[in-house]
Amino acid sequence: MPKLVDKRILRPADTVLALELISEVELLRLKTIARLYARGLPPDVTWEDLLQEALTRVIIGSRRAPEGVTMVAFLAGVMRSLKAEHWRRALKGLHGGEALRLDRPADEARELALPDPAPGLERSLIARQELDAIERLFAADLVVLMIIAGLREGLSAQRIRLATGLSKTDYDSARRRMRRTLLREGLTCEPR
C-alpha cells in the first residue's frame, strides 16, 4: 500500500527555496543579515528564529513584498521589523504598559521611569565592533576611511567633502565603492 501522507517536516527556509522565492545565495545573504539583526537581542531569540519567522510570514501571506523590491531587501526589512517589535514588547513589559496620568497631583506615590536614550554598554560595544570590522574592510582605501570618520562624527556629505577636500565626483565614487564592498560582504545599511 503506498504512503498517503508525507511525514516530512519542512522548515520555512526549505519551503521558500522549494517555491523558488529565493535562491541559495540569497538565503546565505539573509542568514548573514539575520545574524546582524539578532545582535543585542536576548539569548532566547536567535538569528535562526528571526529568519524563520520572517520567512513564515511571507509564506502564509501576512507580509507581501511590494512591487520592485527584491526578496532579500524585503525579508531584511521584515527581520528589522521583528527586532523592533521584540524591543517594543520588552520595553512595554518593563514599564507595565500602563500610562501614567500627569493630570492627577494626588498620585505622587508612583515612580516615573524614563528610559535612558543613550545606548547601553552592550549596544555601544556591538556598534564599536561593527565599526572596527568595517574599518578593517576598507583599510587600504584612505578616501573611504576619511568618509567613515566623517560619518562617525555625524557630518553631512557636504561637510565631509569640505573637510577632506574631495570633489563631489570623488565623494560619490568612494560611496559607490563602499556600497559595492558592503553588498559583496553581505552587509546592508539600515535607512535613516
N, C-alpha and C positions, 0 to 999 in steps of 0.2 A: 504494500500500500504506500503510495507516495506521501511525502510530508505535505501537509496542507498549510502549515504555519511556519514562517521563517522566524526562528527564535533569536536571531542576532540582534544585538542592541547597538544601534549606530549613534555615535556622538554627533552633535550638531556640525562639527568640523567635517566629519565624513559625509554627512548629508549634503553640505554646501559644496563639497568637492564633487560628489556624485551628480548633483544638479548642475554642475559646471557654472556656478555663480562666481567662483573664483578659481584661480589656478593654484598649483602647489607653491609656486614662487610667491604669489600674493598671500597665501596662508603663512609662509615664513615671515613675510613683512609684517603681517598682522600679529604674529607671535611676538616679534620684537617690539612693536608698538604697545601691545598688551603688557609686556614686561615693564616698559617705561611708565605706563599709566598706573600700574599696580604698586609702584614705589610709594611708600608713605602710607599705604593702606594697612589695616591690621593684618596680622599673620593668617587669620582665618579667611581672608579674601585674597585668593591667589590670582596670578595673571591668567591661569587657565580658566578660572571661574569667570573672570571679566570677559575673556574672549568667547567662551562658550555661551554666556548669557547674551552677548551681542549677536552672535550667530543665531541663537534660538529665536530672538526677537525678529530677525529678518525672515527666518524660515516660517514662523507662524503668522507672519504678516502684520505684527503690531508696529513694525518700523519698515517703511518703504523708502528705497533710495530715490532721491529726486532725479529728474532727467538731467543728463550731462555730468553727473558726479560719479567718479569711479567707485567701485565697490570697496576698495581699500580705504579711500578717503571717507566714505560714508560710514564704514564699520569703525574706523578710528574715532569718528565723531560720536558714534553710539557708545563706544567704550569710555570716552571722555565724559559723556553724559551720565553713564552708570557710576563713574567715580564721583562726580559731583553729587549725584543722588545719594550715594552712600554717605558722603560727608554731611549733607543736609540732614539726613535721618540721624546720624550720630550726634550732631550739634543739637538737634531738636530733643533727642533723648537726654542729652546732658543738661539742658535747661528746662526740661519737663514739658516743653511745648506749650506752656501756659503763658499768656500775655500778662504783663504787669500793668495794672491800671495806675496811671500817674495822676489822675484827677481826684483821687481819694487820699487826702492827707492823713487819715487815721490808720492807714496801712503801712506804718513805719517799721513793723516787725520783720518785713521781708527784706532780704538782701537782693540787690540788683547786681547780677553777674554779667559783666560785659566782656565778651571775648577780646583778647589782645589781637589787634590787627597785624602785628609783626609775626613773621613766620617763626615757628618753633625751632628748637635746636636741630631736630631731626630733619625738618624740611630745609633748613639752611645748609646742613651738611650734604644732603642729597643734591641740592642746587649747585653747591661748590664742586662736588664730584662730577656732575654733568658738565659744568663749565670747564673743568680741568680736562675732561675727555675730549671736548670739542676743541680746546686749545691744542691738545696733542695732535688731533686730527689735522689741524692747519699749521703745524709748527714750521713748515717750510715756506709758508706764504705770509710774508710780513704785512702786506696790504690788508689781508683778511684779518690778521691779528689786531691791527690798528682799528679796524671797523668793529671787531668784537669788543675791544676795550671801550670804544665809544658807546656801543650799545649797552654795555655793562653799567656805564655811568648815566644811562638814560638820555643820551643826546639824540637829537633828530638827525636825519640824513644830511641835511644842510650843514648843521653844526659839525658833524663828523668830517664832512668834506672840507670845511674851513679849517678845522684843527689839524687835519692831516695833509692839506694841500692837494687833495685828489680832485680831478675833474669829475664832472657828472658821469661821463662815459666810463672812466676808470672805476668809479664807485659802483656803478651799475654792473660792470663786468665782474667785479670782485663778488658782488652779492649773488650773481648768477652762478659763479664758481662755488660759492658756499652752498647754495641751494642744491646744485647737482651733486656735490660731495655728500651732503646730508641725506639726500634721497638714495644715493648709491649705498650708503651705510645703513639704510633702513630707518633713519631718524626723521621725524617730522616736527614742525614747529606749530604750536597752538596759535591760532589767530587771536589778536588782541582786540 
